[in-house]
Amino acid sequence: MLKKELKDEVFITGSMLSPLMLAAQILEASNLCIEMLTEKESVHSLLERLTQSCILYADRMLEEGADGIFVENGENTADLFSPDMAEDFILKYTKELYEHIQANGGYVISHNCAEHAFHEMELALKPDVLNFAFGDVKALGEQYEVECVKIHKKIGCGPRYCFKDFERHDVCLMGNINPNVFGDGSFADIEHEVKSCMDAAPEKGFILSTGCEIPLNTPIEEMETLWQAISSRF
């Protein structure tokens, strides 16, 4: 319906969970982690089935006019798994899903807002866009009394805090406004986030966005402030 009405005026995005995220919803996360250790083959069998289910769902969204699909892949993180476990249970299945979406004309936006996400593994999946949340520029400013872009010159940046290093991967980056400034923050905090993210962003291949979801009850005035802060940059 949206595609028929709006055609190519806007980018229409579908949304779904990655196979492992879906498995965590079915089994509950703690049970899934236990079964990864005790029932490894059963978990792989489940992930194979869920990957096919995800593919069918993605196909349906593309058929209905979605230009791309936003895939939640937030469990690809050191907060939950070792790199070996993530590669074993995440990489293969998520990559199959991404490649299928792209082969059928859709764009893939891979979302991972985890604090210790395996970003190199996310990039190995070759999404069209990587949406991330690390790089809380306000917290960094409070800690080091400088803005993110200046940290490069003063103390250097680890990959958790800044995204300059990702330019070499030829993947569009999308982030990383701290969503905590909405609701409990101030207009000045929102403007500071926009400025800091844009000052640290690569010159091309960057979409300014929040690093995770904007709180449900965010006042419309704060959304207007966000839009005005973005518009003033162009």
N, C-alpha and C positions, 0 to 999 in steps of 0.2 A: 504493500500500500504506500509506504514512504517513498520507495523508488519510483513508483508510477507518478506520484504527486510532485516530487522534488527533482526527479531525474538526477543530474550530476551537480546540482546546486550545492549539495552538502555531501560529506563523506559519511555513509551509513555504516555503523559498527555493530556487529553482533558480539555476544559475550558468552564465555563458557569456562569451565574448569578443565585443567589438564588431566590426563588419566590418573596420575597419582593423587591429585587433589580430590578427584571424584572417589577414588578408593578410600581415602580418609573419611569422606562423608558416609560411605557405606559401612565401613568396619569400625569407625571411630579411630582417631589418630593414634592413641596409645596402643590399641589392639593391633593396628596395622604395623606399627613399629616392632611389636613383639613377634608378629607372624613373619616379618621380613627376616628375622633371625631363626625362627623355629620351623616355619613352613614356607621356605623360599620359593619352591616350585609352584605352590598354590597361589602365592602372591603374583608370580609372573603370569600364571594362567589367567588370573583375574584382570591383570593389567592389559593383557592381550585382548580380552573381551571388551574392556572399557575403552581401549583405544579405538576399536571398531565402532563402538557406540558413539564416541566423540566425533569420529569421522562422519557418521550418518547425520549427526546433529549439525555439524559444520556444513555438510552438503545442503541440508535443508535451508540454513540461513543464507547461503550463497544463492541458492535457487530463488529465494524470496527477495533478493536484491541487495543483500549486504555487500559492501565493498571490501570490508575486512573484518577480521574477528579478533577480539580482545581476549587473550587466554590467560587466566589466572594460574601462575606457576610458582606461587609463594612458598611452597614447601621445598624448593630447590635451595636449601640453606644449611649452613653449618650449625645453625641453632637446633637442627633436628637430626642431621645425618653426617656421616663422614663423606669425603669426596668420592671414595670407592662405592659406597652405598648409593649415593646420588647418581653416579654414572651407571650403576647396575639397574636401578629401579626407575630412574627418571629419564635419562638421556635418550635411550632407544625409542621409548614409546612417545615421548613428547616430540621428538624429531620426526617420527613417522606422521604424526598429526600435522605438524607445521608444513612438512613437504607436501602433504596431500592438499592442504588448503591453498598453498601457493601454486601447485600444479593445476588447480582448478580456477585460477584467476583471482584468488583472494589475497589480501595482504594480511600478515600476521603481526599483531601487537602483543609482545610477550611481557606480561606484568609480573614483577617480583619486587615487593616492597620490604622484604626481609632485611634486617639490619646486617646480617652476615651472609647475604646471598652469594651463591657461586656464580658471579657475573661472567667469568670466563666461560663457564659451561653454558650459561644463557646465550652468550654470543656464538658458541659453537653450534647452537641450534639454528643459527642463521635466520632469525626473525627479520621482518622488514623494519620493525621498530622495537626498541627495548624501553619499557616504562619502569622507572626505578625510583626509590625513595631515599637512598643514602645521600649524605651531603646536607645535613641539617644546618644551613648556613647561619641561622640565628644562634643555635647552640655553639657553633664554632666561633662566632663573633664574641659571645660571652666568655668562652674558654680562653681564646687567644687575643682578644681585643683587636681583631682585624677581620675584614671580610674575606670570604673564601678565595676570591681572585688574588688577594694579596698574600695568602698563605703560601702559594707557590714560591714566591720570592723570599719569604721569611723562614719557613720551616719545612717546606715541601709537603706534598699531599700523599696520603696512602689511598689506594683504590677505593676504600670504603667511603672516603669523604669527597672525592672529586671525580669528574668524569672525563677530564681531558685525555686520559690515556686510551679511552675507547674510540677516539676518532679514527684510529688506524684500522678498525674492524669494518669500516664501511657499512655500519648499521645506524639508522636514524635513532637518535636518543630522545627520550620523552620524560620530562620530570622538571625539577624535583622539589617543587614548592612544598614546604612542610605543612601538611593538612591541619596540624594542631593550632595554627594561627587563626583558624576559622572558629567562630563560636566563642572561644575564650580569649582570643587575641584582640588586637586593635587594628584600625585602618592603617596605622603606621607600620605595624608588623607585616601586614599583607604587602604593602608597598615595598618594604625592605626585602621581603622574600623574592618578589619579582625582580627587583634591581640586582640582587646578589646572584640569582640564578642566571640572569641574562648576561651579567658581566663575566661570569665564569664559563658561559656556554661556548661551544665551537661556533665558528662563523656560519656554517651551513650544516644541514642535517640535524636540526634540533627543534623539538616541539615543546614549548613551555606548557607545563601541566602540573597538577599536584602529583606528589609521589604515591599517594594512596587516596582513598575515597574522601570526599568532603563530607563532614558530619551532616547528618540528615536535617537537623533543625538550624542550619546556618542562615542567618538573616539575609534577606535579599540585598540589603544595603552593602553587606560585605562582598557579595558576588559582584555588585556594581563597582565596588572599589577595585576588585581584582581585574575586571574588564578595563576600567579606566587606567589602571597602572600598566596593563599590557599595551593598551592603545597608545599611551603616551610615548612608548618606545619606538613607534613607527611613524 
